[in-house]
Amino acid sequence: MKIKFFLISLLVFSILAFPVLAHCPLCTAGAAFVAGGAVVFGVHRMVIGVFIGAFAVSMGIWFGRAIKKKFMPFQKTAIVLVSYLLTILPIWPFLKDSHPLLLNLIGDYGSLLNRTYMIDYFIAGSIIGSFIVIIAPFLSEKITSIRNGKHTPFQGIVLTFLLLITAGILLQLMLHVE
């Protein structure tokens, strides 16, 4: 049954991913394919969101650095945002996973900090992954400064992957998929 669902998902993703005007249709389709496979094998959609969000932002950063000519202010930020949206939005309809979240901090029920909100686990995960990719270079620089300028080979990449994998494992264990 899982293989049949996986093959049907592959067909649906490959048909629907290409008409989207993403920055890289092949990358988006590949990410959707991997995400569909991960769902079939029991990986929680929030964990998938972490890695897809990290992929989207890292692609945006890469494109932003590749374009040397400056056309507008905040160009790199705009490229990262567009990359994120053009990667996440085509995949989102297939990985939606909304759940209620009771925020009970202060005030009467219905106030801003005391009400029930609906959150989408995939979008929340993609925001977490994006944040990790954005913050990892700063953490790497901080580690280098603490070590008096000593930088280990591939420190930034290793740190980013370590943070992403740790977040993925923790979320998977916290959300415990059946």
PLY file of the C-alpha trace (Angstrom):
ply
format ascii 1.0
element vertex 178
property float x
property float y
property float z
element edge 177
property int vertex1
property int vertex2
end_header
0.00 0.00 0.00
2.83 2.40 0.88
4.60 1.76 -2.42
1.38 2.36 -4.37
0.80 5.63 -2.50
4.43 6.60 -3.08
4.15 6.01 -6.83
0.88 7.94 -7.04
2.48 10.79 -5.06
5.44 10.76 -7.42
3.10 11.06 -10.40
1.07 13.88 -8.82
4.18 15.81 -7.74
5.82 15.47 -11.13
2.69 16.67 -12.94
1.90 19.58 -10.63
5.40 20.82 -9.73
6.57 21.75 -13.21
3.87 24.30 -14.21
4.82 26.43 -11.19
7.18 29.30 -12.00
9.68 28.40 -9.30
13.29 29.51 -9.34
14.29 25.95 -10.21
11.41 23.63 -11.16
13.64 20.59 -11.03
14.79 21.44 -7.49
11.24 22.11 -6.33
9.97 18.89 -7.89
12.87 16.98 -6.37
12.20 18.47 -2.94
8.50 17.61 -3.28
9.38 14.06 -4.32
11.70 13.58 -1.34
9.11 15.14 0.99
6.42 12.77 -0.34
8.73 9.83 0.19
9.51 10.99 3.71
5.78 11.19 4.54
5.30 7.64 3.28
8.10 6.44 5.55
6.63 8.17 8.61
8.63 11.39 8.91
6.46 14.10 10.43
5.50 16.96 8.15
6.99 19.51 10.51
10.38 17.79 10.22
10.03 17.78 6.43
9.25 21.49 6.66
12.48 22.09 8.57
14.57 20.64 5.76
12.54 22.13 2.89
12.67 25.58 4.55
16.42 25.25 5.04
16.81 24.22 1.40
14.72 27.17 0.19
16.63 29.77 2.18
20.05 28.32 1.39
19.17 28.37 -2.34
18.10 32.01 -1.97
21.35 32.91 -0.22
23.30 31.13 -2.94
21.42 32.96 -5.72
21.81 36.25 -3.84
25.58 35.82 -3.69
25.77 34.72 -7.33
24.20 37.95 -8.59
26.98 40.50 -8.33
25.18 43.53 -9.76
22.94 45.39 -7.34
19.56 46.31 -8.82
17.69 47.41 -5.69
18.14 47.91 -1.95
17.77 44.73 0.13
18.30 42.69 -3.03
19.73 39.63 -1.25
16.91 39.64 1.28
14.34 39.88 -1.52
15.98 37.00 -3.37
15.95 34.83 -0.24
12.28 35.65 0.38
11.29 34.93 -3.23
13.28 31.68 -3.17
11.52 30.66 0.05
8.06 31.42 -1.32
8.69 29.80 -4.69
9.89 26.63 -3.01
7.42 26.36 -0.12
4.18 27.45 -1.78
4.10 24.80 -4.55
4.74 22.02 -2.02
2.47 23.34 0.73
-0.87 22.03 -0.63
0.51 18.48 -0.49
1.98 18.74 3.00
-0.57 20.87 4.88
-0.96 19.70 8.45
-2.94 22.18 10.59
-3.47 21.67 14.31
-4.79 23.82 17.17
-2.30 25.47 19.49
-3.58 26.77 22.83
-1.62 29.83 23.89
-2.45 30.42 27.55
0.01 32.99 28.81
-1.87 35.97 30.23
-5.29 37.59 30.19
-8.82 36.35 29.64
-9.55 33.77 27.00
-9.88 35.51 23.66
-7.15 38.06 24.35
-4.07 37.98 22.12
-1.97 35.91 24.53
-4.78 33.59 25.65
-6.57 31.96 22.74
-6.43 28.97 20.44
-4.58 29.42 17.15
-4.42 27.09 14.19
-0.86 26.44 13.05
0.35 24.52 10.04
3.14 22.16 11.07
4.76 22.20 7.63
4.94 26.01 7.53
6.12 26.18 11.16
8.83 23.62 10.38
9.92 25.53 7.28
10.26 28.70 9.36
12.38 26.81 11.91
14.62 25.44 9.15
14.94 28.88 7.59
15.91 30.38 10.93
18.57 27.71 11.46
20.15 28.38 8.06
20.14 32.13 8.70
21.57 31.92 12.23
24.20 29.19 11.61
26.85 31.49 10.02
26.65 33.84 13.00
27.05 30.91 15.40
30.02 29.66 13.36
31.66 33.10 13.58
31.03 33.17 17.33
32.62 29.73 17.74
35.62 30.90 15.72
36.01 34.01 17.87
35.72 31.96 21.09
38.49 29.69 19.75
40.72 32.76 19.12
40.29 32.76 15.35
40.78 29.02 14.86
38.40 27.67 12.24
37.91 23.94 11.66
37.44 22.74 8.07
33.80 22.85 6.92
32.78 24.29 10.30
29.82 26.27 8.93
28.40 23.37 6.93
28.87 20.88 9.75
27.26 23.26 12.24
24.29 23.91 9.93
23.70 20.21 9.29
24.14 19.39 12.97
21.55 22.00 13.97
19.10 20.86 11.26
19.46 17.18 12.13
19.13 17.92 15.86
15.98 19.99 15.26
14.56 17.27 13.03
15.20 14.49 15.55
13.81 16.51 18.45
10.66 17.47 16.54
10.13 13.90 15.33
10.42 12.59 18.88
8.20 15.35 20.32
5.46 14.90 17.72
5.78 11.09 17.65
4.13 9.94 14.45
2.15 6.74 14.71
0 1
1 2
2 3
3 4
4 5
5 6
6 7
7 8
8 9
9 10
10 11
11 12
12 13
13 14
14 15
15 16
16 17
17 18
18 19
19 20
20 21
21 22
22 23
23 24
24 25
25 26
26 27
27 28
28 29
29 30
30 31
31 32
32 33
33 34
34 35
35 36
36 37
37 38
38 39
39 40
40 41
41 42
42 43
43 44
44 45
45 46
46 47
47 48
48 49
49 50
50 51
51 52
52 53
53 54
54 55
55 56
56 57
57 58
58 59
59 60
60 61
61 62
62 63
63 64
64 65
65 66
66 67
67 68
68 69
69 70
70 71
71 72
72 73
73 74
74 75
75 76
76 77
77 78
78 79
79 80
80 81
81 82
82 83
83 84
84 85
85 86
86 87
87 88
88 89
89 90
90 91
91 92
92 93
93 94
94 95
95 96
96 97
97 98
98 99
99 100
100 101
101 102
102 103
103 104
104 105
105 106
106 107
107 108
108 109
109 110
110 111
111 112
112 113
113 114
114 115
115 116
116 117
117 118
118 119
119 120
120 121
121 122
122 123
123 124
124 125
125 126
126 127
127 128
128 129
129 130
130 131
131 132
132 133
133 134
134 135
135 136
136 137
137 138
138 139
139 140
140 141
141 142
142 143
143 144
144 145
145 146
146 147
147 148
148 149
149 150
150 151
151 152
152 153
153 154
154 155
155 156
156 157
157 158
158 159
159 160
160 161
161 162
162 163
163 164
164 165
165 166
166 167
167 168
168 169
169 170
170 171
171 172
172 173
173 174
174 175
175 176
176 177
